[in-house]
Amino acid sequence: MKDIGFFPKIEREPLSDIRKYQNTRLKDLLNYISTYSPFYQDLFKREKIKLSSIHTLDDLNRIPVTTKDDLQQRNHDFLCVPEEKIIDYITTSGTQGDPVTFAMTDKDLDRLAYNEAISFTCADGSASDIYQLMTTIDRRFMAGLAYFLGIRKMGASIVRVGNGIPELQWDTIRRIKPNAIVTVPSFILKVIEYAESRNIDYRSSSIRKAVCIGEPLRNTDLTFNTLGKKINEKWPIQLFSTYASTEMSTSFTECSEGIGGHHHPELIIVEFLDGNDKPVKQGEMGEVTVTTLGVEGMPLLRFKTGDVCIHYNEPCRCGRTTIRLGPVVGRKHQMIKFKGTTLYPSALYDILDNIEYISNYMVEVYTNQIGTDEILIHIGSETKLEDREKDIKDHFRAKLRVAPLLKFEPEAVLHKMLHPETSRKPVKFLDNRFKNAGPNNSRR
Ligand SMILES: [Zn+2]
C-alpha cells in the first residue's frame, strides 16, 4: 500500500498493524521526553517508572495520566526545547482562569500543517478547493493558523475573512466564489439569516461544503443534532464535523460518510478512559486521553483532555480503518448524575434548542438536600410560558425519560445572566454543585 496524496497508507491498514506502528512511535516519544522534558523526568523518577518496562500501548496504564492542572502549575517544565527554537506562542484556557502557554517549533508547525492537510483531505478536500476561513487567525489561537498552513500544504486556496461580519462573508463569496467554508457551525445560521434578510440566494451560491469546528453537529447515534438539522434544512451543503484542541495539536475529522472523526495514527495515540482511568469499550463514553507523537516543543503523555466521547473501531467505507470519534458529549467535570441517568449539558441543550418558543435558556445544576444532582432550567421568553410547562417537560421525558425543574424568566433577565462581563462566550451552564465546599466557591 502506498500513500495517496494526503491519504497516508497507515490509515488503511488493519488496526493491529496500526497498534504495532504506534508501539514503535511510543518508544521514540518516551526516549525523547525522558531526555528533554523536566516534567516527565520528574514524573518517571517519582513514580519509579523504568522506560525499559514500557513496550506497547497496553503498558501505558502503568504511567500516571497528565492533567490540565499539571499543565497549569508546571507550564514551563513541559517545554523540551531552548527558547530560541520557539517560533509560535499560543495560549489555551487553563483550569483556574490563568491561560496555559504552548510553544511551537518550526518542526511543530510543519507537523500542524501536515495534520490539517490530511484532515482536510479526509473531509473530501483537494487542491482544487477554495476555502473561506470564517474563523480568526490571531488572538493567540492555534486553529486559524493551522487551517491556513494545512490548506496551503494541500495546494488548495484560501481566503481569510475571519469571524463575524456576515456582510463581508457574502461579499467575499460573491467575489472569490469559494466552494467551502471553515466555521463554527452556529455561525452558519447567522450567515443564512443575513442572506435571507438581504434576499441573497444563498442556496445558489458557490458554497458546497462546510468544515465545522468547535461545536458538535451530531448526537451520540451520529445523526444530526438540532444545530446540524437546522443548518441542513435551510442550506443542504455537506457538513463535516471536526474535533481538535491546542494540547493535542491534532484533529479528528469526518470523511463524507459522516460517522465520526478519523484518528490519525502518525500524530497521536488516543485512549478512552473511565472515572478510574481504565479503558472503556467501544460504544461507551470515555474521556479522550492523548499522547502526542512527533511534537518537539511541548509533547504530552497520557494527557486527559476533559472531553468525553464515544469511539468506534469498525473500518469506514471511505477506506480508512482508523478509530472514529463520535461528538464530544460533554466535559468530564460537567457530568450530571440525574435520577439514575448519566448525562451531559449538551443533551439538555439539544432538547431546548428544538423547542421553538424558547428564546434563551441556562442550565443550572446544584446539589439537593439528599446530596444528589438536581437540574434547574432557566427559560427565557418574551411571552408567559407557564402553561407550556407540561409540554416542555414532555420533551425531556421523551428523550431522557426524566424531566428537570423549570423556572421561567423574562428574556432580557436571562440574557444578562448568560452574558456576564467576565466572559466572552455565553455561559449556558451554571454548576452550583460545590457551592459550599470551600475554596472553589470563589471561582464559581
Ligand atoms: Zn471514513
Residues whose N, C-alpha, C, O or C-beta is under 5 A from the ligand:
A	BS01	ZN	C255 E257 C316 C318 R320
